[in-house]
Amino acid sequence: MKRIFLGITGASGALYGKKLIEELANVCELHLCITPDGLTNINLEMNSNFSNPSDFVESLSKQVLIYDYKNFAAPVSSGSFMVDSYIIAPASMGFVGRAAGGISSNLIERCADVAMKERRKLLILFREMPLSLIHLENLTKLTQAGAVCMPASPGFYHNPESIDDLISFVVGKIFDIIDVEHSLYKRWEG
Ligand SMILES: Cc1cc2nc3c(=O)[nH]c(=O)nc-3n(C[C@H](O)[C@H](O)[C@H](O)COP(=O)(O)O)c2cc1C
């Protein structure tokens, strides 16, 4: 079973994080961290009122290992703890800047730092528009350090009929990169 770390930050697109938890919880060992601004956006975008990340996560799955965003003693904080892939989704541009600067001020940034130093798979689903030169330089730096930076930007060629179709397309693209089989979107066959 793959071991995967998921970090949810305060960018718009909380539904991406929710879908990832739902889809990953049953097929891998999922380690999760949500920033306070991530939880704020979860509540804003899902019309919910969770007072802490655990309540949100337990409403989706009981199998997820969840850590406080300041818990640097969590196993995932160390490079000696083997993790197959690290996913940050949605990723704020604040996270992108701090990760590009090597500033491990919370557990999600520390995990990104670990992924890059250990040369492991790091996937960053960023969401912002338009992008400033600073954003682009930070994304370039992360890409040069081995991260896969993906815009939270679904395609439309699969004729989506719902928001869930759009979310599933993007989550399916993430699964392609972390080598997890799925049927989240229909592959293009021309
Ligand atoms: C409703 C709302 C939507 C936001 N959307 C974005 C966004 O799409 N992208 C982004 O980079 N920041 C966005 N922000 C700002 C981040 O939440 C803010 O920069 C925060 O400090 C990120 O912290 P974190 O990376 O620790 O979660 C949004 C904030 C709010 C309240």
Ligand as a Chemical Component Dictionary entry (heavy atoms), coordinates in Angstrom:
data_LIG
# 
_chem_comp.id                   LIG 
_chem_comp.type                 NON-POLYMER 
_chem_comp.pdbx_formal_charge   0 
_chem_comp.three_letter_code    LIG 
# 
loop_
_chem_comp_atom.comp_id 
_chem_comp_atom.atom_id 
_chem_comp_atom.alt_atom_id 
_chem_comp_atom.type_symbol 
_chem_comp_atom.charge 
_chem_comp_atom.model_Cartn_x 
_chem_comp_atom.model_Cartn_y 
_chem_comp_atom.model_Cartn_z 
_chem_comp_atom.pdbx_ordinal 
LIG C1  C1  C 0 -11.887 32.999 0.511  1  
LIG C2  C2  C 0 -10.403 32.997 0.323  2  
LIG C3  C3  C 0 -9.879  32.542 -0.879 3  
LIG C4  C4  C 0 -8.495  32.545 -1.074 4  
LIG N1  N1  N 0 -8.016  32.054 -2.259 5  
LIG C5  C5  C 0 -6.700  32.020 -2.472 6  
LIG C6  C6  C 0 -6.200  31.458 -3.681 7  
LIG O1  O1  O 0 -6.936  30.982 -4.528 8  
LIG N2  N2  N 0 -4.856  31.419 -3.844 9  
LIG C7  C7  C 0 -3.975  31.883 -2.896 10 
LIG O2  O2  O 0 -2.778  31.798 -3.111 11 
LIG N3  N3  N 0 -4.448  32.434 -1.735 12 
LIG C8  C8  C 0 -5.768  32.507 -1.499 13 
LIG N4  N4  N 0 -6.257  33.035 -0.325 14 
LIG C9  C9  C 0 -5.315  33.621 0.628  15 
LIG C10 C10 C 0 -4.648  32.572 1.524  16 
LIG O3  O3  O 0 -5.634  31.929 2.326  17 
LIG C11 C11 C 0 -3.618  33.278 2.424  18 
LIG O4  O4  O 0 -2.519  33.732 1.636  19 
LIG C12 C12 C 0 -3.111  32.422 3.554  20 
LIG O5  O5  O 0 -2.161  33.141 4.298  21 
LIG C13 C13 C 0 -2.480  31.106 3.071  22 
LIG O6  O6  O 0 -1.964  30.449 4.204  23 
LIG P1  P1  P 0 -1.550  28.920 4.183  24 
LIG O7  O7  O 0 -0.678  28.713 3.003  25 
LIG O8  O8  O 0 -0.809  28.763 5.494  26 
LIG O9  O9  O 0 -2.798  28.117 4.195  27 
LIG C14 C14 C 0 -7.621  33.021 -0.078 28 
LIG C15 C15 C 0 -8.167  33.458 1.140  29 
LIG C16 C16 C 0 -9.531  33.429 1.337  30 
LIG C17 C17 C 0 -10.082 33.874 2.667  31 
# 
loop_
_chem_comp_bond.comp_id 
_chem_comp_bond.atom_id_1 
_chem_comp_bond.atom_id_2 
_chem_comp_bond.value_order 
_chem_comp_bond.pdbx_ordinal 
LIG C1  C2  SING 1  
LIG C2  C3  SING 2  
LIG C2  C16 DOUB 3  
LIG C3  C4  DOUB 4  
LIG C4  N1  SING 5  
LIG C4  C14 SING 6  
LIG N1  C5  DOUB 7  
LIG C5  C6  SING 8  
LIG C5  C8  SING 9  
LIG C6  O1  DOUB 10 
LIG C6  N2  SING 11 
LIG N2  C7  SING 12 
LIG C7  O2  DOUB 13 
LIG C7  N3  SING 14 
LIG N3  C8  DOUB 15 
LIG C8  N4  SING 16 
LIG N4  C9  SING 17 
LIG N4  C14 SING 18 
LIG C9  C10 SING 19 
LIG C10 O3  SING 20 
LIG C10 C11 SING 21 
LIG C11 O4  SING 22 
LIG C11 C12 SING 23 
LIG C12 O5  SING 24 
LIG C12 C13 SING 25 
LIG C13 O6  SING 26 
LIG O6  P1  SING 27 
LIG P1  O7  DOUB 28 
LIG P1  O8  SING 29 
LIG P1  O9  SING 30 
LIG C14 C15 DOUB 31 
LIG C15 C16 SING 32 
LIG C16 C17 SING 33 
# 
